[in-house]
Amino acid sequence: MSSRKSSHLYALLVIGMIAISFSAILVKWSAAPAPVIGMYRLLLTNLLLLPWVWSYRAEWRSIQRRDWFRLTMSGFFLGLHFLLWMESLRHTTVASSTALLTLEPILVMAGSFWLFKQRTTTRAIFGVAVSLFGVILIGWGDLKMSGQALYGDLLSVLGTIAVVAHMLLGQDLRQRVSSYAYNFTVFLVAGACLAAYNLSAGYAMTGYGAQEWVLFSAMAIIPTVLGHMLFNWLLKYMNATSISMAVLGEPVGASILAWVLLGEAMNPLQMAACLLLIFGVWLFLVNDRKAPHREPVTVDVGAA
């Protein structure tokens, strides 16, 4: 790869990192219920992808029944992730919620070891230990602030577990299903699941003002299309580890934006805990790629 092409790819990586950092801010700005925000974020993204559906008609017909089931389950877990993580932002700070999301690659490693027998290194496991200590510190710091903040942390962790289930299913599916077909189907299923939840919970699906629709659209365009879908496209040209490490910039970028735009300040314990968690995940990612992997892995990066 030429240095000029490489610099362009890294520039796109930075754009994606900045884009996903806006996700938590847009959720905080919206007054709509979290599951309504998640539903419109996904369905509006599908609307943007709709013009290319016809060109993939042959692939839709070739997808096997078992893969349709896995696509459905992947979409279900993605919808559950949005429900839990977006709701967590109603109870805890942007810094804590987004920092806890960085546990994703570590949980993926645990799932990959269980499902695919993929091994890691001793140094990577040390990184896991450092990260878990950071999680404990975040929980301790938020418990000292309020029990509600700790509840928000728990929702963020559960949301991370849900997105890990989504990613492990995607890791297998992306060996046989194109990025477009995978994204469109999974987003549609996740949006439909959230729509069903909203109906059962009695949340209003209409009647939102122009500002809310601008925020819904911004969620679809900025963190989804310019963020996560850009990362998925970059997987063709860059390794997943490089992209995953860039995702570690999300809690940093989101925390800075929350400080500037929302006035959310971090106390010293929170700041130290978030930095420790990010360092532990970085340590894991750097050392995990040195471990022997028995088969190639395709990662659907992030979902915040």
C-alpha positions in Angstrom: 0.0 0.0 0.0 1.4 3.4 -1.0 2.0 6.0 1.8 -0.4 8.4 0.1 -3.2 5.8 0.0 -2.3 4.8 3.6 -2.6 8.4 4.8 -6.0 8.7 3.1 -7.2 5.6 4.9 -6.0 6.9 8.3 -7.7 10.2 7.6 -11.0 8.3 7.0 -10.3 6.4 10.3 -10.1 9.7 12.2 -13.3 10.9 10.6 -15.0 7.7 11.7 -13.7 8.1 15.2 -15.0 11.7 15.5 -18.4 10.6 14.0 -19.0 7.9 16.6 -18.0 10.3 19.4 -21.1 12.3 18.6 -23.5 9.4 19.2 -23.8 9.9 23.0 -24.1 13.7 22.6 -27.0 13.3 20.1 -28.8 10.9 22.5 -28.3 13.4 25.4 -29.7 16.2 23.3 -32.9 14.3 22.4 -35.9 14.3 24.7 -37.4 11.2 23.0 -37.3 7.9 24.8 -34.2 5.9 24.2 -35.8 3.0 22.3 -37.5 5.5 20.0 -34.2 7.2 19.3 -32.6 3.8 18.5 -35.5 2.7 16.3 -35.4 5.8 14.1 -31.6 5.8 14.0 -31.7 2.3 12.5 -34.7 2.7 10.2 -33.5 6.0 8.8 -30.2 4.3 8.1 -32.1 1.6 6.2 -33.8 4.4 4.2 -30.4 5.7 3.2 -29.4 2.3 2.1 -32.6 1.5 0.3 -31.6 2.6 -3.3 -29.1 -0.3 -3.5 -31.4 -3.1 -2.4 -32.4 -4.2 -5.9 -28.8 -4.7 -7.0 -28.4 -7.3 -4.2 -31.5 -9.3 -5.1 -29.5 -12.4 -6.2 -27.7 -12.5 -2.9 -31.0 -12.2 -0.9 -32.2 -15.3 -2.7 -29.0 -17.2 -2.1 -28.9 -16.8 1.7 -29.5 -20.1 3.5 -32.3 -20.6 6.1 -29.8 -21.0 9.0 -28.1 -17.7 8.0 -31.5 -15.9 8.0 -32.0 -17.1 11.6 -28.6 -15.9 12.6 -29.2 -12.5 10.8 -32.4 -12.2 12.8 -30.6 -13.0 16.1 -27.8 -10.6 15.3 -30.4 -7.8 14.6 -32.2 -8.7 17.8 -29.0 -8.3 19.9 -28.2 -5.0 18.1 -31.6 -3.6 19.0 -31.1 -4.7 22.6 -27.7 -3.0 22.7 -29.2 0.3 21.5 -32.1 0.0 24.0 -29.7 -0.6 27.0 -26.9 1.7 26.0 -29.0 4.7 25.1 -31.0 4.3 28.3 -27.8 4.2 30.3 -27.1 7.7 29.1 -30.2 8.9 31.0 -28.6 7.8 34.2 -24.8 8.1 34.0 -22.3 10.4 32.4 -21.1 10.2 28.8 -17.6 9.4 30.0 -18.6 6.4 32.1 -21.1 5.0 29.6 -18.8 5.2 26.6 -15.7 4.0 28.5 -17.5 0.9 29.6 -18.3 0.2 25.9 -14.6 -0.3 25.3 -14.9 -3.7 27.1 -16.4 -4.9 23.8 -13.1 -6.4 22.2 -12.3 -8.1 25.5 -15.7 -9.7 25.7 -15.4 -10.6 22.0 -12.1 -12.3 22.8 -13.8 -14.3 25.6 -16.6 -15.4 23.3 -14.2 -16.2 20.4 -12.2 -18.4 22.8 -15.3 -20.2 23.8 -16.9 -20.6 20.4 -13.9 -20.6 18.0 -11.1 -21.8 20.3 -9.0 -18.6 19.5 -6.2 -18.1 21.9 -4.6 -14.9 23.3 -1.3 -14.0 25.0 -0.4 -13.6 28.6 0.2 -9.8 28.1 -3.3 -9.5 26.5 -4.8 -11.2 29.6 -2.9 -8.7 31.8 -4.6 -6.0 29.7 -7.9 -7.6 30.5 -7.1 -7.4 34.3 -6.1 -3.7 34.0 -9.4 -3.0 32.2 -11.5 -4.8 34.8 -9.8 -2.8 37.5 -10.7 0.3 35.6 -14.4 -0.9 35.4 -14.4 -1.4 39.2 -13.1 2.1 39.7 -15.7 3.6 37.4 -18.4 1.8 39.3 -17.0 2.9 42.6 -16.7 6.5 41.5 -20.3 6.6 40.2 -21.6 4.8 43.3 -20.1 7.7 45.3 -21.9 10.1 43.0 -25.3 8.3 43.1 -26.9 4.9 42.9 -28.6 6.1 39.7 -25.2 6.5 38.0 -24.2 3.0 39.0 -27.5 1.8 37.5 -26.5 3.5 34.2 -23.1 1.8 34.3 -24.9 -1.6 34.7 -27.1 -0.8 31.7 -24.0 0.1 29.7 -22.2 -3.1 30.6 -25.4 -5.2 29.7 -25.6 -3.2 26.4 -22.0 -4.1 25.7 -22.7 -7.8 26.3 -25.6 -7.5 23.8 -23.4 -6.0 21.1 -20.8 -8.7 21.7 -23.4 -11.3 20.9 -24.3 -9.3 17.8 -20.7 -9.2 16.7 -19.9 -12.9 17.3 -22.9 -13.7 15.1 -21.7 -11.2 12.5 -18.1 -12.7 12.7 -19.5 -15.9 11.3 -22.1 -14.4 8.9 -19.7 -12.0 7.2 -17.8 -15.0 5.9 -20.8 -15.6 3.6 -22.9 -12.4 3.5 -21.8 -9.1 1.9 -21.4 -6.0 4.1 -24.4 -4.3 2.5 -26.7 -7.3 2.9 -25.6 -7.9 6.4 -25.9 -4.2 7.5 -29.3 -3.7 5.8 -30.9 -6.9 7.2 -29.5 -6.5 10.7 -30.5 -2.8 10.9 -34.0 -3.6 9.7 -34.5 -6.4 12.2 -33.1 -4.3 15.1 -35.3 -1.4 14.1 -38.4 -3.7 13.9 -37.6 -5.2 17.3 -37.4 -1.7 18.8 -40.6 -0.7 17.1 -42.3 -3.8 18.7 -40.9 -2.8 22.1 -42.1 0.8 21.7 -45.6 -0.4 20.9 -45.7 -2.8 23.8 -44.3 -0.2 26.2 -46.7 2.5 25.0 -44.1 4.9 23.7 -45.3 7.5 21.2 -43.9 6.8 17.7 -45.1 10.1 16.2 -45.7 13.6 17.2 -42.1 14.6 17.6 -41.0 18.1 16.7 -38.6 19.2 13.9 -35.6 19.3 16.3 -36.2 15.6 17.3 -36.3 14.5 13.6 -33.1 16.4 13.0 -31.5 14.5 15.8 -32.9 11.2 14.6 -31.5 11.9 11.1 -28.2 13.0 12.5 -27.9 9.8 14.5 -28.4 7.8 11.3 -25.9 9.9 9.2 -23.1 10.8 11.6 -22.3 7.9 14.0 -23.9 5.2 11.8 -23.1 5.9 8.2 -20.0 8.1 8.7 -18.9 6.0 11.7 -19.6 2.3 11.9 -20.4 1.7 8.2 -17.2 3.5 7.3 -15.3 1.3 9.7 -16.9 -1.8 8.0 -15.8 -0.5 4.6 -12.2 0.1 5.9 -12.0 -3.5 7.0 -11.3 -4.3 3.3 -8.1 -2.3 3.4 -7.1 -2.3 7.1 -6.9 -4.9 9.8 -9.6 -5.1 12.4 -7.2 -4.5 15.3 -6.2 -1.1 13.9 -9.8 -0.1 13.5 -10.7 -1.5 17.0 -7.9 0.6 18.5 -9.3 3.7 16.8 -12.7 3.0 18.5 -10.9 3.5 21.8 -10.9 7.2 20.9 -14.7 7.3 21.3 -14.8 7.7 25.1 -12.1 10.4 24.8 -13.8 12.3 22.0 -17.3 11.8 23.6 -16.0 13.0 27.0 -14.5 16.1 25.5 -17.6 16.9 23.5 -19.8 16.3 26.7 -17.6 18.7 28.6 -17.8 21.4 25.8 -21.4 20.9 24.7 -23.2 19.5 27.8 -21.1 20.8 30.7 -20.4 17.3 32.0 -17.1 17.4 34.0 -15.2 14.4 35.3 -13.8 14.2 38.8 -10.2 12.9 39.2 -11.3 9.4 40.1 -13.6 9.1 37.0 -10.9 10.5 34.8 -8.2 8.0 36.2 -10.7 5.1 35.9 -11.6 5.9 32.3 -7.9 6.3 31.3 -7.0 3.0 33.0 -9.8 1.2 31.3 -8.8 2.5 27.9 -5.1 1.7 28.5 -6.1 -1.9 29.5 -8.1 -2.4 26.3 -5.3 -0.9 24.2 -2.8 -3.2 25.9 -5.1 -6.2 25.2 -5.5 -5.2 21.5 -1.8 -4.7 20.9 -0.9 -8.0 22.4 -3.9 -10.1 21.3 -2.9 -9.7 17.6 0.3 -11.6 18.4 -1.7 -14.7 19.4 -2.1 -17.6 17.0 -5.5 -17.7 15.4 -6.8 -20.9 13.8 -9.0 -19.2 11.3 -9.5 -15.7 9.8 -11.8 -13.4 11.7 -14.0 -10.7 10.2 -15.2 -8.1 12.8 -18.2 -5.9 12.5 -16.8 -3.0 14.4 -18.7 -1.2 17.1 -22.3 -0.2 17.5 -22.5 2.7 19.8 
